[in-house]
């Protein structure tokens, strides 16, 4: 019998509002309004300990560090993960519209975003995978895969943490990663490719917590991200040491190098001295998975995942064009290139202006005494008596040698702002999101066979297996009975009427076990 594998996700959402007249409420007020709407609209129980609400489909909504988060239920297949990701979008989008109506705002949107081009901020798209081994023992096996995964799991966008911001990257999140291994998930210089956090939220198991990934829209890409990472985790958990022969000398530099190449041909040096591309590293893991596809510790969907994984790696041979309808980063790359050409800029000219504004931003930041300055007013540059006059004078000759003129700076900065806006709007939830608009137009090829009936079911119902099923069913029964006192977390549900707790410490629990407990263990934000 194939083993059950368990995985989950947490998606931090950007919340933005606009109004033609008057002031937009601050972020905290908007979040409070959104929480109120969610509590009034959705079947739920309040969260034990850390707050938020748990929904009838087994998921959780909550606020952390002034970010709205949707954590899906514990899933046992990539099909379920994608189904609940889409269900989350359909749950949340109407809530944002109601916040706009109540607060008399022109628009309120939730965005599946990765970075903020106006600041060093980033939103997390975290993943969790159940394992029997302590996470710290799996780092060597998973790091090469997580680095190479960027070509199949990147969201695309522009390189952050620079002033120019017009250098395309397969993964904006990659530039917020500074260490191979870390214990922190929030420190601006402390995020790692592999995170050693071991908050299991289950008895007898551990949880691999992945924070290097991007938030994605493509269903096929999300499916592959969770399926392949789950298989690699399973191989590491089984003691196969899948990363042993492909360990990288400089994992962070390799991650950024791979993320910088839309052709997916860039190579990085392994510890054995070989130069390998991201696709070649993934093929190493793929072949090991293929040789163990029917092992008892593999899931029943392993063969399907292996076939789809191999097909995508084959398809990447023609990247970016060959994947421009199915992977987020390539969909964006094509859209950005088209927009750049419509604005009259060549790829070469865009690169020249990007390099130039890098210099200008650094000089401007130094003069202003700021470490990070995204806004670069054209007036500041074009003012021959301004603080940048000496820098401008030195750049006149190299500018002319490239056939460029200072009068093109304003159009370039306008184009830059437009590209940033396109990237941000790409992942908006609901009908106004650019990805969703492209999908409705029929120009994408990312479907995995889920129909609307399955997604609608996931909005109201939990997964078919495990404790998420028991949690969701209990929440449905208890909702409204003693709304102020009944509560839930990942490992228990409290029935205040009977003064009893549902024990959900086993993530694979199949039957409800209720007991009296005056001191239940209250757990934190994330599943298992």
Steps between C-alpha positions, in 0.01 A plus 500: 500500500635843404587734783295808577699819463393824661569855390363847552544866413483846651451795268555856621279743309557865416196712583463830311225761479432809287259790529454804277414742780600485863754287680555128469484325839835388633607139460397396849150646456462325163611168648258539792218567256596196293511280812155624604353426157654151500365420847150614402496328160667162545419181690778487757621470857732748665863397529633377830801683639636690199166624369370514147220269389486137384264427213272208421736386223778451755699814413587806704484878450704729721714811520873484567735799489231712333459244220186302427572130470311202367632164623350204321400172664732202521487338155607153386549567127604787270148489352363594842756774551408671173131455565524673838727774363229589246228461763687748718500755218126460454440535872713812538422708190136576598613598850721775355206633296286517813775691684493756218122535525496540878780755505377695195822431312531490121686173504650245741703210371690203635812406308700179478818709502868425559674836538433870543699710253456810717672346802708199603181315604420147385198274543549134579359197321604234747467124456495217754581131448461229762804288579619257765850651508608819668513774233863585580600153377344560157665828401781353285251289306245775436713812443623409147143416398353819648764704316435320168121515551504870414465424126177306555366683807592866447234770480701743287536872547780749540802480721416674829723678750650716225398846385464428130283194537477418128718190502273201441523207740330163503452538876472830689508304824847364415650845563360502855694181582845555651600175669507130405344408838318722748295490815319827424219553251454875539842667537586702191852353482427172677276299268646173377444264210434235764316590819566292811177596679353185655156600625342167423144548630469122503618215718779280370563698181704800390431770245726628225412867473592652161517879470711544185204466260293755310123541500370355174183523291548218247319186610746273320795680655355483850427130449858430394649711779326304773520159328872512424598648837294235678673221302846639574410530870378140495827379346702689759274367778559145370876544533589509128705821539380640164707818526832333573634504142377850409586711803590854395810694597310829533125429524380860540708621205377204295139582586542856376693392192228254400234764569675745267481284186165462315662245266563271801850415372707672770726260690636492854795311649430198718723390785629217281621756244231447235316792343128424487191691392181513706337260255790254528483508881127436489553210259731343759216505754247392237696188404532396864125549545434294187710210634300505824156586360327190641678488835265452792589841638404678177147645457253350252531810280880465466498356145276779376725759663814344350348505150390862530832602653698345215271659239551845649877462511495394133287802420749733665752420226327773297453751783372762530268468197425130554348565845347844434145375553542279806763639741444833676851633439485429127146637464623822660818505295302496175254761628779730619692471173188586304432804718862618475489481121170693487669777694776519241787355706729227377631234736847650466386855573307382805817337631701820449241710686479242777878515554498878482222544753678255730789748511270799542301335779813409693628856472160645591467267799848595621419869475171452682658286767258213433583133454208434268341741256263371234364830372734678261336826380603591147508865604776421749712347225429757231572796727851607392535705818366225728685271741575245223654754261854356525376145446290609200796678344712186528227290338438729201768344279421129567132581454563652156725210399206264543267717295303604808370842602401635839155585359429124493531475877140605572352242256726235651393580857136496388552162335666370815198602710266335251693174512498498879123557496448218248696262718305593812160479328585163346411310818196699612221273624175509309399622156733802491820298531709498181564125519129434538423731208747311279350173615147608410629609159614143436865583430646289783565129526527421869192298591534170689147369453327651803142603432294769670297244695816370669616852586160604631499191719841598642363842598252340739650159578832370637729242334388136495773366729675585823435735783404789271189299413413452868573864581284632219209273582514599868510870410192457283308340787610746765476824300231719648424281803732676745677730259677708762642202692558213257843512341754311291868474420698255286514230769165531676141626490326623816128437553405740781151351536639161594829639637691250290790509253541316174852356493662565162863439594519220242508661154360180346215462752197328348255504791394765749636450851355747755625538856483738791815708529541806715836599350509432123809569295440806288706509182620774270419612151599221266365153417662193656 
